[in-house]
Amino acid sequence: MSVKLVYGVGFSLALLLAIQLAIAKAPIAKPNCTDHCENINIPYPFGMSKGCYLDEWFEIECSKSVHGPPRAFLSKIKMELLNVSVGGWAIVKGPIISFNCSGSKTDPPVNLTGSPFVISPDNIFTAIGCNTRALMTDNPLQRLGCESTCHGGQNDVDWREMLHNLINEVSPGDYRIEGTCNGTGCCQITNIPSSLQVFNPSFQDIDSGDQSADGCKLAFLGGTYGMNSWKKKNPNIHFPMLLYWMVNSSLREYWRGVDSKTLDCNNVSYSSSFNEVVLRCLCSHGYEGNPFLRCTGKFTLSC
């Protein structure tokens, strides 16, 4: 009887171990590669050391901080990473471009030209100021912007208050750009071009058309995202900007050679930004893992 008991216990432990291994999450990074920076998952084709990322555009720097937790940066484009998905999107800390705003240091503009990244059209362009025409794009083929005025001869705004009024916490850690922004003190546009890779807005005086040093003017791109993208009471306000990214043709050829039942692939509508067809692949229903590495069948136990 004791022999049977030992055998039974051994078999049960082996079965339990097998189940635990089977239901363990599939790896998101290459073998022997770190798959996170603090609380941010880093899936391949992104990585933090040589051999762990596809190419230099996907290199992540996990920067230690004396005054807080480590922060992740996309090394090549020098933008702080807040979240990233194998589905082809990344959330970064977007710049706030300001002019003549006391206590506000303007951030550098964004230029993604030549990179596999493009600014998502799901972002919202927001500008703040009085008697201000804010231009997101200003070229012969495309001129896009909005105008903001103020009542009673006011020529300046409290930019901190304006920014805070645009932020609404809809659930713990989930913030959205909401509030009144109808052209009085601030204005917005939602029809962002799908091929945008440069964000360097300019400001004009509505009356004269010239750049005016009268009053604070600022602009940014941002949207509706969670993952603790910003804190409402933080005086150094930043907004999350959504980017799309693509992989090179070699990985797309790899996808074409994989068993189609494990992958769900589609061409995406913003492919014109990259001047070629963009293929997006995720693990099919019933499979899990990183489609850039391997999709495995989810474990099921039947009696």
Residue frames relative to the residue before (quaternion, step in Angstrom):
aa qw qx qy qz dx dy dz
M 1.0000 0.0000 0.0000 0.0000 0.00 0.00 0.00
S 0.6411 0.5324 -0.3298 0.4436 3.55 1.00 -0.83
V 0.6203 0.5406 -0.3455 0.4513 3.55 1.06 -0.72
K 0.6543 0.5096 -0.3061 0.4674 3.55 0.96 -0.90
L 0.6397 0.5347 -0.3258 0.4458 3.59 1.00 -0.81
V 0.6603 0.5004 -0.3033 0.4707 3.55 0.92 -0.94
Y 0.6472 0.5188 -0.3193 0.4583 3.57 0.98 -0.86
G 0.6610 0.5220 -0.3014 0.4469 3.55 1.00 -0.93
V 0.6620 0.4930 -0.3055 0.4746 3.57 0.95 -0.89
G 0.6519 0.5231 -0.3143 0.4500 3.58 0.95 -0.89
F 0.6574 0.5042 -0.3092 0.4668 3.56 0.97 -0.86
S 0.6464 0.5257 -0.3179 0.4524 3.59 1.00 -0.84
L 0.6599 0.5014 -0.3080 0.4672 3.57 0.96 -0.87
A 0.6443 0.5202 -0.3177 0.4618 3.56 1.01 -0.82
L 0.6504 0.5089 -0.3103 0.4708 3.57 1.01 -0.86
L 0.6442 0.5230 -0.3181 0.4587 3.58 0.99 -0.90
L 0.6505 0.5138 -0.3107 0.4650 3.57 0.97 -0.87
A 0.6456 0.5233 -0.3171 0.4570 3.55 0.99 -0.87
I 0.6509 0.5079 -0.3128 0.4696 3.58 0.99 -0.83
Q 0.6543 0.5192 -0.3134 0.4518 3.58 0.94 -0.90
L 0.6638 0.4909 -0.3052 0.4746 3.57 1.00 -0.81
A 0.6646 0.5275 -0.3028 0.4341 3.54 1.02 -0.84
I 0.7430 0.3993 -0.2309 0.4850 3.57 1.00 -0.82
A 0.4343 0.6807 -0.4754 0.3493 3.59 1.27 0.01
K 0.5651 -0.6213 0.4191 0.3451 3.55 -1.01 0.77
A 0.5042 -0.6392 0.4936 0.3060 3.52 -1.04 0.83
P 0.5606 -0.6228 0.4165 0.3526 3.63 -1.02 0.71
I 0.2894 -0.7571 0.5607 0.1695 3.57 -1.10 0.74
A 0.7256 0.3549 -0.2152 0.5488 3.59 1.27 -0.35
K 0.6412 -0.4988 0.4051 0.4194 3.56 -1.29 0.20
P 0.6442 -0.5161 0.3762 0.4209 3.62 -1.15 0.44
N 0.8423 0.1470 -0.1572 0.4942 3.55 -1.11 0.89
C 0.5790 0.5470 -0.3948 0.4579 3.58 1.19 0.53
T 0.4954 -0.6503 0.4886 0.3050 3.58 -1.01 0.82
D 0.2318 -0.8249 0.5076 0.0901 3.58 -0.78 1.05
H 0.7789 0.2339 -0.1812 0.5530 3.61 1.16 0.34
C 0.1677 -0.7109 0.6686 0.1395 3.51 -1.37 0.42
E 0.7835 -0.1182 -0.0003 0.6100 3.56 -0.27 1.30
N 0.7903 -0.2770 0.1946 0.5107 3.65 -0.60 -1.03
I 0.5489 0.5975 -0.4021 0.4243 3.61 1.23 0.36
N 0.3447 -0.7329 0.5516 0.1997 3.59 -0.70 1.08
I 0.1638 -0.7803 0.5998 0.0669 3.58 -1.00 0.89
P 0.0545 -0.8282 0.5577 0.0100 3.63 -0.02 1.23
Y 0.5248 -0.5738 0.5107 0.3668 3.57 -1.20 0.51
P 0.4896 -0.0428 -0.8708 -0.0145 1.76 -2.13 1.36
F 0.5093 0.6048 -0.4444 0.4211 3.61 1.25 0.17
G 0.1166 0.7903 -0.5956 0.0848 3.57 -1.19 0.49
M 0.4386 -0.7383 0.4685 0.2075 3.54 -1.26 0.38
S 0.7722 0.2003 -0.1673 0.5793 3.61 1.21 0.08
K 0.6824 -0.4991 0.3323 0.4181 3.57 -1.21 0.47
G 0.7629 0.3091 -0.2691 0.5001 3.51 -0.94 0.95
C 0.6834 0.4816 -0.2760 0.4742 3.57 1.29 -0.29
Y 0.7449 0.3096 -0.2094 0.5528 3.61 1.20 -0.31
L 0.6459 -0.5604 0.3656 0.3676 3.56 -1.22 0.54
D 0.7443 -0.2023 0.1472 0.6193 3.57 0.89 -0.97
E 0.7729 -0.4068 0.2224 0.4332 3.57 -1.30 0.11
W 0.5814 0.5862 -0.3847 0.4127 3.63 1.13 -0.48
F 0.7406 0.4060 -0.2117 0.4917 3.58 1.13 -0.61
E 0.4201 0.7024 -0.4702 0.3304 3.59 1.24 0.30
I 0.1722 -0.7776 0.6017 0.0603 3.56 -0.93 1.02
E 0.1833 -0.7529 0.6226 0.1095 3.55 -0.99 0.88
C 0.1875 -0.7625 0.6114 0.0987 3.56 -0.75 1.09
S 0.1204 -0.8535 0.5069 0.0070 3.53 -0.02 1.38
K 0.3461 -0.7357 0.5477 0.1975 3.57 -0.76 1.07
S 0.1587 -0.7894 0.5893 0.0652 3.55 -1.11 0.75
V 0.4743 -0.6713 0.4930 0.2852 3.56 -1.00 0.85
H 0.7731 0.3792 -0.1721 0.4783 3.57 1.01 -0.84
G 0.8157 0.1017 -0.0612 0.5662 3.61 1.18 0.15
P 0.7174 -0.4264 0.3138 0.4529 3.58 -1.29 -0.12
P 0.6573 -0.4949 0.3739 0.4280 3.62 -1.22 0.29
R 0.2006 -0.7659 0.6018 0.1043 3.56 -1.19 0.63
A 0.3545 -0.7427 0.5354 0.1899 3.54 -1.05 0.82
F 0.0652 -0.7951 0.6029 0.0105 3.57 -1.00 0.88
L 0.3906 -0.6405 0.6014 0.2748 3.54 -1.18 0.66
S 0.3941 -0.7955 0.4016 0.2250 3.54 -0.10 1.35
K 0.7086 0.4942 -0.2800 0.4188 3.59 0.79 -1.02
I 0.7776 0.3086 -0.1818 0.5167 3.61 0.90 -0.83
K 0.3694 -0.7868 0.4404 0.2248 3.57 1.36 0.11
M 0.4802 0.6204 -0.4721 0.4019 3.57 0.81 1.04
E 0.4677 -0.6801 0.4872 0.2850 3.56 -1.02 0.83
L 0.3124 -0.7666 0.5426 0.1424 3.55 -0.86 1.06
L 0.1894 -0.7948 0.5708 0.0810 3.56 -0.88 1.01
N 0.7743 -0.1184 0.1013 0.6134 3.57 1.16 -0.61
V 0.0147 -0.7958 0.6054 -0.0040 3.58 -1.13 0.61
S 0.1472 -0.7959 0.5854 0.0474 3.55 -1.12 0.74
V 0.5146 -0.6177 0.4929 0.3327 3.57 -1.17 0.60
G 0.5436 0.6288 -0.3838 0.4022 3.58 1.30 -0.16
G 0.6443 -0.5805 0.3083 0.3911 3.60 1.25 0.12
W 0.6816 0.4338 -0.3218 0.4937 3.60 1.12 0.43
A 0.0877 -0.7648 0.6363 0.0502 3.52 -1.29 0.49
I 0.2391 -0.7475 0.6017 0.1485 3.57 -1.05 0.77
V 0.0527 -0.8007 0.5965 -0.0159 3.55 -0.75 1.10
K 0.5501 -0.5703 0.4793 0.3774 3.54 -1.27 0.27
G 0.2799 -0.8080 0.4994 0.1392 3.55 -0.38 1.25
P 0.4986 -0.6601 0.4707 0.3069 3.59 -1.13 0.61
I 0.2406 -0.7009 0.6434 0.1921 3.54 -1.29 0.46
I 0.1903 -0.7899 0.5778 0.0779 3.55 -0.48 1.24
S 0.0083 0.8311 -0.5531 0.0568 3.60 -0.51 1.14
F 0.1285 -0.7668 0.6256 0.0638 3.52 -1.31 0.48
N 0.8609 -0.0015 -0.0298 0.5078 3.57 -0.79 1.09
C 0.4510 0.6706 -0.4643 0.3624 3.61 1.04 0.77
S 0.3839 -0.7473 0.4994 0.2116 3.56 -0.49 1.21
G 0.8243 0.1988 -0.1684 0.5026 3.57 -0.83 1.00
S 0.6741 0.4390 -0.2933 0.5166 3.59 1.27 0.07
K 0.1918 -0.7656 0.6064 0.0966 3.55 -0.75 1.09
T 0.4077 -0.7426 0.4722 0.2439 3.58 -0.57 1.11
D 0.4027 -0.6988 0.5403 0.2400 3.56 -1.09 0.75
P 0.5680 -0.5802 0.4352 0.3890 3.60 -1.15 0.40
P 0.5484 -0.6157 0.4435 0.3514 3.61 -1.10 0.58
V 0.4697 -0.6582 0.5132 0.2878 3.57 -1.32 0.23
N 0.0671 0.7695 -0.6335 0.0445 3.58 -0.95 0.90
L 0.0631 -0.8313 0.5512 -0.0319 3.56 -0.29 1.33
T 0.2981 0.7877 -0.4943 0.2153 3.59 1.28 0.22
G 0.8054 0.2495 -0.2053 0.4969 3.57 -0.86 0.99
S 0.6306 0.5299 -0.3283 0.4623 3.58 1.29 -0.18
P 0.5454 -0.6000 0.4538 0.3697 3.61 -1.25 0.12
F 0.5865 0.5785 -0.3596 0.4383 3.60 1.28 0.26
V 0.0235 -0.7642 0.6442 0.0194 3.55 -1.22 0.62
I 0.5033 -0.6421 0.4824 0.3189 3.58 -1.10 0.66
S 0.4426 -0.7242 0.4672 0.2479 3.57 -0.73 1.06
P 0.4614 -0.6714 0.5011 0.2921 3.61 -1.04 0.73
D 0.5415 0.6200 -0.3998 0.4031 3.60 1.26 -0.03
N 0.5255 0.6118 -0.4213 0.4147 3.59 1.27 -0.06
I 0.3158 -0.7089 0.5969 0.2037 3.54 -1.36 0.35
F 0.3084 -0.7276 0.5843 0.1848 3.56 -0.95 0.94
T 0.0157 -0.8003 0.5983 -0.0361 3.57 -0.74 1.10
A 0.0450 -0.7857 0.6169 0.0039 3.57 -0.94 0.95
I 0.1542 -0.7824 0.6012 0.0517 3.56 -1.10 0.80
G 0.4657 0.6640 -0.5021 0.3001 3.57 -1.01 0.84
C 0.4263 -0.6663 0.5429 0.2820 3.57 -1.34 0.10
N 0.8421 0.0569 -0.0800 0.5303 3.56 -1.06 0.84
T 0.4651 0.7097 -0.3877 0.3601 3.53 1.13 0.81
R 0.1461 -0.7203 0.6708 0.0988 3.52 -1.12 0.84
A 0.0993 -0.8051 0.5844 0.0195 3.57 -0.48 1.21
L 0.1445 -0.8065 0.5719 0.0410 3.55 -0.66 1.14
M 0.2970 -0.7574 0.5581 0.1635 3.56 -0.67 1.13
T 0.7650 0.0253 -0.0180 0.6433 3.56 1.10 -0.78
D 0.0112 0.7956 -0.6036 0.0498 3.57 -0.97 0.86
N 0.3733 0.6833 -0.5463 0.3086 3.55 -0.01 1.34
P 0.7120 -0.4854 0.2843 0.4202 3.61 -1.19 0.38
L 0.7215 0.4403 -0.2488 0.4730 3.59 1.08 -0.65
Q 0.8171 0.0742 -0.0007 0.5717 3.57 1.10 -0.55
R 0.0456 0.7745 -0.6274 0.0668 3.57 -0.66 1.16
L 0.0856 0.8188 -0.5516 0.1341 3.54 -0.41 1.25
G 0.3010 0.7471 -0.5474 0.2271 3.57 -0.78 1.01
C 0.2797 -0.7390 0.5794 0.1999 3.55 -1.29 -0.26
E 0.3584 -0.7394 0.5363 0.1930 3.56 -1.27 0.38
S 0.1182 -0.7903 0.6009 0.0211 3.55 -1.05 0.88
T 0.0561 -0.7961 0.6025 0.0025 3.59 -0.84 1.01
C 0.2544 -0.7470 0.5892 0.1736 3.57 -1.32 0.19
H 0.5180 -0.6648 0.4537 0.2897 3.58 -1.18 0.61
G 0.8564 0.2629 -0.1372 0.4227 3.55 -1.37 0.29
G 0.6703 -0.5205 0.3156 0.4244 3.58 1.00 0.68
Q 0.3641 0.7315 -0.4990 0.2887 3.61 1.23 0.23
N 0.1243 -0.8220 0.5532 0.0526 3.57 -0.90 0.89
D 0.7516 0.2852 -0.2063 0.5579 3.58 1.22 0.24
V 0.2357 -0.7586 0.5928 0.1323 3.57 -1.27 0.41
D 0.4347 -0.6182 0.5709 0.3209 3.53 -1.30 0.37
W 0.2674 -0.8278 0.4671 0.1583 3.58 0.03 1.29
R 0.6154 0.5451 -0.3635 0.4383 3.60 1.05 -0.66
E 0.6688 0.4918 -0.2975 0.4716 3.58 0.91 -0.91
M 0.6404 0.5320 -0.3272 0.4470 3.57 0.97 -0.84
L 0.6730 0.4923 -0.3017 0.4622 3.59 0.91 -0.90
H 0.6544 0.5089 -0.3154 0.4619 3.59 0.94 -0.87
N 0.6527 0.5271 -0.3191 0.4409 3.59 1.02 -0.76
L 0.6515 0.5142 -0.3105 0.4634 3.57 1.22 -0.42
I 0.6659 0.4945 -0.2936 0.4753 3.58 1.26 -0.31
N 0.0110 0.7901 -0.6118 0.0357 3.55 -0.85 0.99
E 0.2964 -0.7451 0.5719 0.1728 3.58 -0.81 1.01
V 0.1786 -0.8241 0.5330 0.0700 3.57 -0.35 1.25
S 0.7569 -0.0452 0.0029 0.6520 3.57 1.31 -0.34
P 0.6928 -0.4780 0.3039 0.4463 3.63 -1.15 0.41
G 0.8466 0.1054 -0.1118 0.5095 3.56 -0.67 1.14
D 0.6741 0.4464 -0.2966 0.5083 3.59 1.26 0.06
Y 0.0264 -0.8316 0.5518 -0.0569 3.57 -0.30 1.32
R 0.1153 -0.7939 0.5944 0.0561 3.54 -1.13 0.65
I 0.4527 -0.6218 0.5535 0.3193 3.52 -1.28 0.46
E 0.1933 0.7662 -0.5821 0.1918 3.54 -0.43 1.25
G 0.5095 0.6478 -0.4702 0.3156 3.57 -1.26 0.11
T 0.6410 -0.5380 0.3935 0.3806 3.52 -1.35 0.14
C 0.1758 0.7470 -0.6225 0.1534 3.54 -0.72 1.13
N 0.1909 0.8444 -0.4618 0.1932 3.52 0.60 1.28
G 0.7362 -0.3845 0.2323 0.5061 3.56 1.19 0.43
T 0.6478 0.4545 -0.3200 0.5209 3.58 1.29 -0.10
G 0.8224 0.0506 -0.0870 0.5600 3.57 -0.24 1.28
C 0.7937 -0.0516 0.0268 0.6055 3.56 1.16 -0.53
C 0.1064 -0.7787 0.6149 0.0646 3.56 -1.26 0.41
Q 0.1845 -0.7941 0.5750 0.0697 3.56 -1.22 0.48
I 0.0809 -0.7408 0.6587 0.1038 3.52 -1.37 0.37
T 0.2515 -0.7870 0.5514 0.1154 3.55 -1.02 0.86
N 0.6378 0.5333 -0.3394 0.4399 3.62 1.16 -0.36
I 0.0003 0.8264 -0.5595 0.0637 3.55 0.44 1.30
P 0.5093 -0.6503 0.4572 0.3297 3.65 -0.88 0.82
S 0.4860 -0.6952 0.4519 0.2762 3.57 -0.98 0.84
S 0.7134 0.4501 -0.2547 0.4729 3.61 1.19 -0.42
L 0.3764 0.7743 -0.4522 0.2331 3.60 1.27 0.20
Q 0.0177 0.7938 -0.6073 0.0270 3.57 -0.86 1.02
V 0.7130 0.3526 -0.2358 0.5584 3.59 1.29 -0.06
F 0.0020 -0.7727 0.6348 -0.0002 3.56 -0.98 0.90
N 0.2639 0.7321 -0.5746 0.2535 3.54 -0.32 1.32
P 0.0852 -0.8591 0.5025 0.0459 3.59 0.49 1.18
S 0.2131 -0.7526 0.6083 0.1350 3.54 -1.28 0.48
F 0.2933 -0.7632 0.5587 0.1386 3.56 -1.22 0.56
Q 0.0584 -0.7880 0.6127 0.0175 3.54 -1.07 0.83
D 0.4842 -0.6007 0.5404 0.3357 3.53 -1.29 0.41
I 0.4947 -0.6885 0.4342 0.3045 3.61 -0.72 1.03
D 0.7013 0.4907 -0.2770 0.4366 3.59 0.92 -0.88
S 0.7985 0.3174 -0.1514 0.4886 3.55 0.79 -1.03
G 0.3902 -0.7208 0.4848 0.3053 3.56 1.14 -0.62
D 0.6013 0.5504 -0.3567 0.4564 3.58 1.29 -0.02
Q 0.5622 -0.5460 0.4767 0.3982 3.54 -1.28 0.30
S 0.1351 -0.8178 0.5581 0.0387 3.57 -0.74 1.08
A 0.3610 -0.7271 0.5436 0.2133 3.55 -1.05 0.79
D 0.5165 0.6609 -0.3962 0.3734 3.57 1.31 0.12
G 0.8456 0.0846 -0.0933 0.5187 3.56 -0.39 1.24
C 0.5612 -0.6129 0.4587 0.3147 3.52 -1.32 0.52
K 0.0001 0.7692 -0.6387 0.0181 3.56 -1.07 0.84
L 0.1170 0.7908 -0.5955 0.0794 3.56 -0.95 0.84
A 0.0848 -0.7888 0.6082 0.0262 3.55 -1.28 0.47
F 0.0364 0.7879 -0.6139 0.0321 3.55 -1.19 0.60
L 0.3248 -0.6854 0.6062 0.2393 3.53 -1.40 0.17
G 0.2080 0.7750 -0.5757 0.1572 3.57 -0.89 0.87
G 0.1537 -0.8096 0.5611 0.0773 3.55 -1.26 0.05
T 0.6713 -0.4838 0.3963 0.3978 3.53 -1.25 -0.56
Y 0.2663 0.7575 -0.5509 0.2275 3.56 -0.29 1.25
G 0.3928 -0.7106 0.5313 0.2418 3.57 -1.20 0.47
M 0.5523 0.6555 -0.4283 0.2860 3.54 -0.94 -1.00
N 0.5646 -0.6311 0.3827 0.3695 3.62 1.05 0.76
S 0.1111 0.8574 -0.4960 0.0804 3.54 0.97 0.86
W 0.7909 -0.0926 0.0246 0.6044 3.59 1.10 -0.52
K 0.3870 -0.7090 0.5454 0.2241 3.54 -1.28 0.43
K 0.5208 -0.6890 0.4093 0.2940 3.55 -0.79 1.05
K 0.7489 0.4084 -0.2234 0.4717 3.60 0.97 -0.79
N 0.4684 0.6704 -0.4475 0.3617 3.58 1.26 0.08
P 0.3840 -0.7476 0.4853 0.2412 3.65 -0.57 1.07
N 0.6786 0.4286 -0.2884 0.5222 3.60 1.17 -0.50
I 0.0633 -0.8624 0.5022 0.0068 3.53 0.55 1.24
H 0.0528 0.7440 -0.6658 0.0168 3.51 -1.14 0.81
F 0.2830 -0.7549 0.5686 0.1633 3.53 -1.21 0.54
P 0.4831 -0.6703 0.4695 0.3114 3.60 -1.02 0.68
M 0.1751 -0.7654 0.6141 0.0795 3.55 -1.00 0.93
L 0.3119 -0.7605 0.5449 0.1657 3.57 -0.91 0.93
L 0.0950 -0.7747 0.6244 0.0309 3.55 -0.91 1.03
Y 0.2542 -0.6945 0.6387 0.2123 3.54 -1.31 0.43
W 0.0798 -0.7921 0.6028 0.0529 3.57 -1.16 0.55
M 0.1796 -0.7712 0.6023 0.1006 3.56 -1.27 0.43
V 0.4010 -0.6870 0.5472 0.2605 3.56 -1.29 0.31
N 0.5936 -0.5856 0.4103 0.3693 3.56 -1.24 0.32
S 0.7384 -0.4671 0.2746 0.4015 3.54 -1.30 0.30
S 0.5945 0.5919 -0.3790 0.3905 3.63 1.05 -0.63
L 0.6810 0.4598 -0.2987 0.4853 3.58 0.99 -0.77
R 0.6109 0.5314 -0.3648 0.4597 3.58 1.06 -0.58
E 0.6265 0.5135 -0.3326 0.4829 3.59 1.09 -0.68
Y 0.5985 0.5533 -0.3530 0.4594 3.58 1.10 -0.71
W 0.6523 0.5210 -0.3176 0.4497 3.58 0.93 -0.89
R 0.6550 0.5264 -0.3181 0.4390 3.57 0.97 -0.82
G 0.6947 0.4713 -0.2750 0.4686 3.58 1.18 -0.51
V 0.5747 0.5930 -0.3728 0.4232 3.59 1.30 -0.13
D 0.6267 -0.5315 0.4137 0.3918 3.57 -1.16 0.63
S 0.4351 -0.7546 0.4313 0.2351 3.56 -0.50 1.21
K 0.5981 0.5879 -0.3808 0.3893 3.60 1.09 -0.47
T 0.6768 0.4901 -0.3020 0.4588 3.62 1.15 -0.45
L 0.7548 0.3447 -0.1788 0.5287 3.59 1.24 -0.41
D 0.1772 -0.7344 0.6455 0.1122 3.51 -1.22 0.68
C 0.0139 0.8436 -0.5305 0.0815 3.60 -0.18 1.33
N 0.0094 0.7877 -0.6151 0.0329 3.54 -1.12 0.80
N 0.4441 -0.6169 0.5648 0.3213 3.52 -1.26 0.46
V 0.2751 -0.7848 0.5356 0.1469 3.59 -0.99 0.76
S 0.6033 -0.6459 0.3602 0.2984 3.53 -1.12 0.81
Y 0.6926 0.4795 -0.2989 0.4484 3.61 1.11 -0.47
S 0.2888 0.8051 -0.4784 0.1989 3.58 1.25 0.39
S 0.5597 0.6206 -0.3984 0.3781 3.63 1.12 -0.54
S 0.5527 0.6168 -0.3884 0.4040 3.57 1.19 -0.46
F 0.7616 0.3555 -0.1779 0.5117 3.57 1.11 -0.68
N 0.4253 -0.7375 0.4339 0.2948 3.59 1.34 0.11
E 0.7369 0.2691 -0.2459 0.5693 3.58 1.07 0.69
V 0.6331 -0.5291 0.3944 0.4046 3.55 -1.27 0.31
V 0.1979 -0.7763 0.5904 0.0981 3.58 -0.88 0.97
L 0.1666 -0.7889 0.5887 0.0583 3.53 -0.73 1.11
R 0.1073 -0.7817 0.6130 0.0403 3.57 -0.85 1.01
C 0.0253 -0.8095 0.5863 -0.0168 3.59 -0.79 1.01
L 0.0492 -0.7532 0.6555 0.0226 3.53 -1.12 0.83
C 0.6045 -0.5284 0.4243 0.4187 3.57 -1.23 0.25
S 0.5086 -0.6659 0.4609 0.2923 3.56 -0.95 0.93
H 0.6637 -0.4736 0.3887 0.4291 3.55 -1.31 0.30
G 0.7628 0.3080 -0.2560 0.5077 3.56 -0.81 1.03
Y 0.7121 0.3449 -0.2352 0.5645 3.55 1.34 -0.08
E 0.1158 -0.7897 0.6001 0.0538 3.56 -1.23 0.48
G 0.4908 0.6516 -0.4884 0.3098 3.51 -1.28 0.30
N 0.5994 -0.5256 0.4520 0.4002 3.52 -1.32 -0.39
P 0.3968 -0.7494 0.4696 0.2459 3.62 -0.49 1.11
F 0.6125 0.5437 -0.3528 0.4525 3.60 1.21 -0.37
L 0.7203 0.3672 -0.2266 0.5432 3.57 1.27 -0.30
R 0.6990 -0.3804 0.2928 0.5301 3.57 0.53 -1.19
C 0.2356 -0.7298 0.6240 0.1504 3.52 -1.12 0.78
T 0.1091 -0.8025 0.5857 0.0336 3.57 -0.81 1.00
G 0.5725 -0.5993 0.4367 0.3497 3.56 -1.17 0.58
K 0.4764 -0.6551 0.5069 0.2947 3.55 -1.03 0.82
F 0.4967 -0.6750 0.4633 0.2881 3.56 -1.04 0.81
T 0.0086 -0.7734 0.6339 -0.0011 3.58 -0.95 0.89
L 0.1980 -0.7811 0.5861 0.0839 3.56 -1.00 0.84
S 0.0041 -0.8067 0.5899 -0.0348 3.56 -0.62 1.10
C 0.2796 -0.7621 0.5652 0.1470 3.54 -1.09 0.72
